[in-house]
Amino acid sequence: MDMTLADLCKQLRVNGVYAYVQEYQPDNPELIQFLTSALQAELDKRHINRQMRLLRQAGFPTKKRFEDLVLDNLPQDGREALPVLKALTFIRERKNVILIGNSGTGKTHMAIAIGILACEENYRVSFRTAAGLINEMVEARNENRLSLYLRQFKKIDLLILDELGYVTFDLAGAELLFQLLATRYETMSTIITSNLGFSDWVKVFHDRALTAAILDRITHHAMILNMNGQSFRRR
């Protein structure tokens, strides 16, 4: 939809420009058209710059898009969920998405594709491996800056936590992860990919009560997709 000069001035916070035109040049269509085109170009440039900044800050290890997926190779749950995931309604509804399945079935690809699309829709996204995130939290705690570290995630609309289950954690690390996930509960969205079924998560966290508490937080109001299937890399 084409924006009027008034709309553009308001969005770019240059209301003085519109006031000047209204007062001195209200009957100059060429000037109004020129200013409208110039301000639209500035708005488009700012939008692109913001997208690039969000993509850079997200920390994706590689660029993956939905268009790169071979749909016939995806497990059924993944194929059927694509329209909902592309719509990003789960972010607006502050729901989680959990992708569970063996290695090589497209979990990380889908998670990154969702994250890139979210950045392009001006959502703030952060991509972390589970092991990398916990190591960062342990380091922040040891340097007495854990509260500051956790505070930055309150600004993240979508946290992508990849490869949960490949590395086990000690109790302190598991407690830190619980602390982070608890702060995001029903306020922001998290995507988790894991090669382990829920019944095996205790092998990662080594504490049944804590594992149950983590699962209780992340599975409430969540999309849970079974991504078990034949590995792409073995085809």
Buried (B, 14 or more C-beta within 10 A) or exposed (E): EEBEBEBBBEEBEBEEBBEEBEEEEEEEEEBBEEBBEEBBEBBEEEEEEEBEEBBEEBEBEEEBEBEEBEEEBBBEBBBEBBEEBEEBEBBEEBBBBBBBBBEBBBBBBBBBBBBBBBBBEEBBBBBBBBBBBBBBBBEBBEEEEBEEBBEEBEEBBBBBBBBBBBBEBEEEBBBBBBEBBEBBBEEBBBBBBBBBEBEEBBEBBBBEEBBBBBBEBBBEEBBBBBBBBEEBEEE
